[in-house]
């Protein structure tokens, strides 16, 4: 994943999202969903798997290019 953060920063971001206790239920659900996507993506990347293909075909998650 082409982000200007390292794995430690990604893990910290994931921890913050996972521990979110926002009063708005919709916001909590959004953060939970985002945490799930990041967790799956991080795992696939660490395993050296073709994460974009697996995300698309197995999880129906599209990896967007940040340049578009």
C-alpha positions as CSV (number, residue, x, y, z in Angstrom):
1,X,0.0,0.0,0.0
2,X,1.5,3.3,-1.0
3,X,1.1,5.5,2.1
4,X,3.4,8.0,3.6
5,X,3.4,6.1,6.9
6,X,5.3,3.1,8.2
7,X,4.0,-0.1,9.7
8,X,4.2,1.2,13.3
9,X,2.2,4.3,12.4
10,X,-0.4,2.1,10.6
11,X,-0.7,-0.1,13.7
12,X,-1.2,3.0,15.9
13,X,-3.9,4.2,13.5
14,X,-5.6,0.8,13.6
15,X,-5.5,0.8,17.4
16,X,-7.1,4.2,17.6
17,X,-9.9,3.2,15.2
18,X,-10.4,-0.1,17.1
19,X,-10.8,1.7,20.4
20,X,-13.2,4.3,19.1
21,X,-16.0,5.1,21.4
22,X,-17.7,7.9,19.4
23,X,-21.1,8.8,20.7
24,X,-22.5,8.7,17.1
25,X,-23.4,5.1,16.2
26,X,-22.9,5.7,12.5
27,X,-19.4,7.1,13.1
28,X,-18.5,4.1,15.3
29,X,-19.7,1.8,12.6
30,X,-17.7,3.7,9.9
31,X,-14.6,3.4,12.1
32,X,-15.1,-0.2,12.8
33,X,-15.5,-0.9,9.1
34,X,-12.3,1.1,8.3
35,X,-10.4,-0.8,11.0
36,X,-11.5,-4.1,9.5
37,X,-10.3,-3.1,6.0
38,X,-7.0,-1.9,7.3
39,X,-6.5,-5.1,9.4
40,X,-7.2,-7.4,6.5
41,X,-5.0,-5.3,4.1
42,X,-2.1,-5.2,6.6
43,X,-2.3,-9.0,7.1
44,X,-2.3,-9.7,3.4
45,X,0.6,-7.3,2.8
46,X,2.7,-8.8,5.6
47,X,2.1,-12.3,4.1
48,X,3.4,-11.0,0.8
49,X,0.1,-11.9,-1.0
50,X,-1.4,-10.0,-3.9
51,X,-3.5,-7.9,-1.5
52,X,-5.3,-5.8,-4.1
53,X,-6.5,-8.9,-6.0
54,X,-7.6,-10.7,-2.8
55,X,-9.3,-7.6,-1.4
56,X,-11.2,-7.2,-4.6
57,X,-12.1,-10.9,-5.3
58,X,-12.6,-12.2,-1.8
59,X,-13.7,-9.2,0.3
60,X,-15.2,-7.0,-2.4
61,X,-13.0,-4.2,-1.3
62,X,-11.6,-2.0,-4.1
63,X,-8.1,-0.5,-3.4
64,X,-8.2,3.0,-4.9
65,X,-5.2,4.7,-6.3
66,X,-4.5,7.8,-4.2
67,X,-3.4,9.8,-7.3
68,X,-6.9,9.8,-8.8
